[in-house]
Amino acid sequence: GGQVSAMSILEPWEEYSRTFSNGTVRVAIVDLIEPAAAAYQLLVMFPPYNEVGERMSCAVLGMGNYGFGRIGIDEIQSSDEAATDLTISVPVSANGYQSALSATINQSEGTIT
C-alpha cells in the first residue's frame, strides 16, 4: 500500500466522507491507487483534541497493506455505546469477498479497536 495524505481523500469530500458524534469523528475514503482492485481504505479522525483544538488521533483501516474494492460509505452505521465510545460499521468488499468493517472509537482516550 501507499502513503496516505490529504491528497488521497476521494472527492468531492461531501460524497466520500461522513461525520459522527456532532462532528468530532470524521471518516473518509482514501484511494491509494494501487493495487487497483483493493485501493480504498477508510481514514478515521477522532478526539481527543490538543490545547489548540487539533484532533490528536487518526487511523487508516484496511487489510494490512491492501484496502478494499468498495467501501459503502452511504451504508455506514453508527452507535454510541457509552458517553465516549462510538462504534461504526461499514460494508466493504474486495476480490469477491464481502464483509463489514467495524471499529470502536474511544474519544476520551484516543484509541480505536
LINHUPE-V193638 format. One record per residue. N is the residue number from 0. SS is DSSP state (hx for helix, st for strand, lp for the rest). OMEGA is omega in degrees with one decimal (NA if undefined). D_LAST is the distance of its C-alpha to the last C-alpha in Angstrom with 1 decimal. Layout:
N;SS;OMEGA;D_LAST
N;SS;OMEGA;D_LAST
This chain:
0;lp;-179.0;20.9
1;lp;177.6;22.2
2;lp;176.5;21.3
3;lp;174.2;19.6
4;lp;178.1;21.8
5;hx;179.1;22.9
6;hx;-179.7;25.5
7;hx;-178.2;23.0
8;st;178.7;22.1
9;lp;178.2;24.1
10;lp;-1.1;26.9
11;lp;-175.6;28.0
12;hx;-179.8;24.9
13;hx;-178.6;25.7
14;hx;-172.4;25.3
15;hx;174.5;22.2
16;st;179.5;20.0
17;st;174.6;19.0
18;st;179.8;18.3
19;st;178.8;16.7
20;lp;178.4;17.1
21;lp;175.8;20.7
22;lp;-177.5;19.8
23;lp;178.0;17.4
24;st;176.7;14.5
25;st;172.4;15.8
26;st;-179.2;14.7
27;st;175.1;17.3
28;st;174.7;18.3
29;st;-179.3;19.4
30;st;-179.6;22.1
31;lp;176.1;22.4
32;lp;-178.9;25.7
33;lp;-9.4;25.5
34;lp;-171.2;25.1
35;hx;-177.6;26.7
36;hx;-177.8;25.5
37;hx;-172.8;21.8
38;lp;-175.3;21.8
39;st;174.0;19.4
40;st;-177.6;15.8
41;st;176.0;13.7
42;st;179.3;13.7
43;st;177.7;11.6
44;st;-171.9;13.4
45;st;178.5;12.7
46;st;16.2;14.3
47;st;177.9;15.5
48;st;174.4;18.8
49;lp;-174.0;21.3
50;lp;177.4;24.9
51;lp;173.3;26.1
52;lp;178.1;23.6
53;lp;172.8;21.3
54;st;-178.3;17.6
55;st;-174.3;16.2
56;st;170.2;12.7
57;st;179.8;12.0
58;st;174.4;10.1
59;st;-176.8;11.7
60;st;177.6;10.3
61;lp;176.5;12.8
62;st;-176.5;14.0
63;lp;179.6;14.6
64;lp;-177.7;17.8
65;st;176.2;18.3
66;lp;-176.2;17.3
67;st;174.0;18.7
68;lp;179.6;22.3
69;st;171.0;21.3
70;st;-175.7;18.5
71;lp;-176.3;19.8
72;hx;178.1;19.0
73;hx;-177.6;21.9
74;hx;-176.9;20.3
75;lp;178.2;16.8
76;st;177.4;16.1
77;st;174.5;14.4
78;st;175.2;14.6
79;st;-175.7;14.5
80;lp;178.8;13.4
81;lp;-178.0;14.8
82;lp;-176.9;16.6
83;lp;-175.9;13.6
84;st;175.1;10.7
85;st;175.4;10.6
86;st;176.0;9.3
87;st;176.8;10.6
88;st;-176.5;12.0
89;st;177.5;14.4
90;st;179.0;16.9
91;st;174.1;17.2
92;st;175.8;20.0
93;st;176.6;21.3
94;lp;178.6;24.6
95;lp;179.3;25.2
96;st;178.9;21.8
97;st;-178.1;20.2
98;st;172.7;16.9
99;st;175.2;14.2
100;st;-177.9;11.1
101;st;177.8;8.5
102;st;174.6;5.5
103;st;-177.4;5.3
104;st;173.2;6.7
105;st;-172.6;8.5
106;lp;179.7;11.6
107;lp;-178.7;13.7
108;lp;-179.0;11.7
109;lp;179.3;10.4
110;st;177.0;6.8
111;st;178.7;3.8
112;lp;NA;0.0
